[in-house]
Amino acid sequence: MADDKTKTGGQDRLRINLHEDYELRDWAKRFGVSVEELRVAVKAAGPMAGEVARHLGKPWP
């Protein structure tokens, strides 16, 4: 199912979508890692940004 870009906020802001290039780019920059490192972390920890941050050893608000 395609991401409905008209419905943003809440849970959508806390998930990393591997199928959207702009999300990969933005999250990789946020965590200070490469896009490939981010892909590996999401596959290991799941799509929730907090879990990915923990997996990468990065601070999360």
N, C-alpha and C positions, 0 to 999 in steps of 0.2 A: 504494500500500500504506500502510495506517495505521501510525503510529508505535506500536510495542509498548512501552508505558510500564512494563512489568514488567522490561524489559531495558535498564537504564541503566548509564552508566559508559563508560570507555574512549573509543572513537571518538564515541559519542553526545554526550559532553560537549564535544567540539571542533567540532561541527557546529551551524549555525544553521538551524533549520527554519522557513521562511517561512509554513508552514501552521498553526503553533501560536501563537496570540495571546500566551500567557504567555512563550514564548521570545522573540518579537519585543520585548515589553515589557522583559524582563530584560536581553537583550543590548543594546538601545538605551540602557538606563540604565547598563550596564557601560561602554559606549563614550562615553557623554555626547552622544548624537545623538538625533534624532527617529526614530520608527519608519519614516517614509518615507525618511529618509537611510539608515537601515540596509537597507531593502529594495533601494534603488538600489545600495548597496555590495555586497550579497550577489549581486545579479544581475551586477555587473561583475567581482567577484573570486572568486565561487564560495562554497559553504556553509561552508568551513573558517574557524573563528574567527580563526586567526592571519593568514590571507590578508586577511580583512576588516579586521582591525586595521591591517595594513600599508597597505591601500588608503585607510583613513580617516586614516592618519598618527598612530595611537594606539599607545601602548606595549602590548606583549604579553609575558607572562612567558616 
